[in-house]
């Protein structure tokens, strides 16, 4: 009887939709816009200072929506997805706060002044290390997800080097632009992986391979 009741309860429990396509889409679009700024597609000044076009996306789509996707990943029991989406959602919220003109019409980068490059460099270094950790966690997932995190690691690495060069008094623009190009590739890969999940969920006759590894 107890087993029957447990089976009835499990059958009655609502299914949780796969939150990964939502989280990947939010990550992809926000990354694409900021990376376009870093690659000098949008502005000619130094991004985080001039890349404020990403503020709305960073706060609501890349930030809030990714947090929601991460919380849903907790419900599905996916520790990797929950850690990744909640963390990168926090990253985008931090970016939005840093770039928003909350301080007398200035953002934090402008407010700090000459020492801002050092702060941005260490901020990016921390995310480079974290992304490498997440990349190691993709080895038994799929080739598509591995590619997303591999290019995201290279994106953060390029940006970290660029701001590190700027800290030393040299021009790190080239490295920042390289990071921007790598970020655009990362966004395209994330969109591809998100689309593959959406197509699988609607049982479309057209499917995108993700190259599963386990």
C-alpha positions, 0 to 999 in steps of 0.5 A, a space after each residue: 500500500 505504501 509503495 502504491 501511495 508513493 507511486 501515485 504521489 510521484 505520478 501526480 507530481 508536476 514535471 519540471 521543464 528543462 531549464 537549460 535552454 532558457 539559461 543558455 539563451 539568457 547567457 548567450 544574448 547578454 554575452 553577445 552584446 557585451 562581447 560586441 562592445 569588447 570587439 568594438 562592434 558597437 563603441 570605440 571607447 574602452 568597454 565596461 566604460 562604454 559598454 553600458 548598452 548591456 545594462 538592461 540585459 545584464 540585470 534582467 535577462 543575463 542576471 535574473 532569468 539565469 538565476 531562475 534557470 539555476 533555481 529550476 536546475 536545483 529542482 531537477 537535481 542538476 548540481 552542475 546546471 544550478 551552479 553554473 546558471 546561478 553563478 553566471 546570473 550573479 556575474 551579470 548582476 555584478 556587471 550591471 551594478 558595476 556599470 550602472 551610474 549609481 554614484 553621482 552619474 558615474 559607474 564604479 569604473 569611472 568612480 575608482 579612476 586609475 586603479 579601475 583596471 586593476 580591479 577589473 583585471 582581478 574580477 575577470 581573473 576570478 571568473 577565469 578560474 571559476 570557468 576553468 572549474 566548470 569546464 572540467 565538469 563538462 567532460 562527461 556531458 556533451 561536446 556542445 557544452 564542452 565547447 561553450 565552456 572552453 570558449 568562455 574560459 578563453 574569453 575570460 582569459 583574453 579579457 583578463 590579459 587585456 586588463 592586466 596589460 592595461 594595469 601595467 600601463 600598456 595598451 591592452 585593447 588588442 587582447 580585449 578585442 580578442 576576448 570580444 571575438 571569443 565571446 561572440 563565438 561563445 554566445 553562438 555556441 550557447 545559442 546552438 546548445 539552447 536550440 538543440 534543447 528546445 528542438 528536443 523538447 518539442 520532438 521536432 523532426 529536425 534535431 541538432 546533435 550535441 555529441 553526448 559523451 556519457 
